Amino acid sequence: MDKQHPKMMHIAIEGGIGVGKTTLAQGLASKLDANLLLESIEDNPFLELFYQHPERHGLSVQLSFLFSRLKQWQTLVQQDLFHPVMVSDYVFAKDRLFAMTNLSDAEFVLYEQVAQLVDIDLPRADLVIYLQSSPEIAFKRIQQRQRKFEKNITLDYINQVTTTYDDFFFHYQDSPLLVVQTDRINFAEHPNALDMLIERINNMRSGTEFWSDYSD
C-alpha cells in the first residue's frame, strides 16, 4: 500500500479543545491530497458569550453549533462528496458531548428533543483519530494561541471536556479508532510526524489501537 494513501476514504480527527485537531487535519489533507472539512468555530455568535457566562448561553451556543454542523454535513451528503478521500476535524457526535458538558439537565432534555427532530442519517468515518492530551497541556496550548473568544476558558472547564471525551471514546465502537497521545507530539513543529502517523494508520490491525511512541 502506498505510504501516502491510506485505504480509508474519510478520516475524522477528534479531541477536546487545544489538542491540535485542525492542525493535524490540515496536515493530513495536504499529505493525502484530500478534501478538507473544518468546523466553523469562530462563526458561532454565542461562543464568546458562553465562555463569559456559560450558565446563560450554554443552550444557545449548542443549538447554534448543532444547526451549523448539520447544514455542513447535509451539504456534503447532497453533493455526494464522500467518494474522494476526505479529512475532517470533527465527528458529528461531538455536538452531543459538549451539550452533555455545558447544559443543565433541563436544557439537555430540550437539546435532545431538538436534535432528534433534525436528525438525519449521516455517513460514518472510516477512521477516527482521537487526539488525547492532559488538561494542563491543552490549557497551555489554548493560552499560547491567544484567541480572543477563548480568553475566559478555565482549566476546570478543560478538565470537564477531557473527562467527557475520554469516557466517550473509551466505549467508542462506531468506527475504527486510533488514539494518539499528543502531549509530546506537535504536528505543526514536526512535519515528519505526519508521515509516521500515516504509516501507523496503514498498519492498523484491530478496531481500536493506540499510538504514543513518537520520537523525533
Steps between C-alpha positions, in 0.01 A plus 500: 500500500626845413629667816326827417159355415320312778208282396260711712278734299396724792737564789355704789718668762347545844599614847441771754588867474865579433621153399589592139208362298497767229879504461507124453199500266662763279829314497344164416280648228806657340702178520217286363374755243161465669193718537511693829194556719546741792235593752410868525591599856544874477174544305295404807362834630447361850842344564675795660187575704496136615858514628412819687172373648463125434188463714314756286610405150558124508183405314538778243857405413415129470196550280700736278773235462242227441335680208832620354651149500178345374485742205865431419452122496173519307680696229764228476239226474304686235813566294618139543846611611580188697655313207837682496725471804384751762651616828284679758588654835190370676234231509136598531470325837713771659201732515328275751820464703524875552128518571548241775783711644347846465128465565286457809283188517191691385688670215647169387152344479392790276818471292436126448145569387620751241785272387261210444273718286783595266676163506616364163690187403860622470786295353744366757873561479718213379747593774484729802825633645446605860762750615546455871678754719531584866276794600806696610673470162180580311439806721855622438454469123171690517670784683788506252279539192332806657160484335287784631186288548697241702651738755245404768547122470604348832705192581198362685296517179776323304499229767126452452532479121792256525307272735196498270711422193703228671185326620337523156797357311564232763168349387519606133427228242338681206819509290861381519673719755862608539572672832801733472662645812602854402676633809837439330387536138463836330406432139552866409863496618589145388376439143666155491254394769229510234682236293538286810131536578399402146722193527338418835155532342596265218622242752182494708374148561218529756199718575671716763872567520732744678802704392716691746855400408584786263861616519685751284 
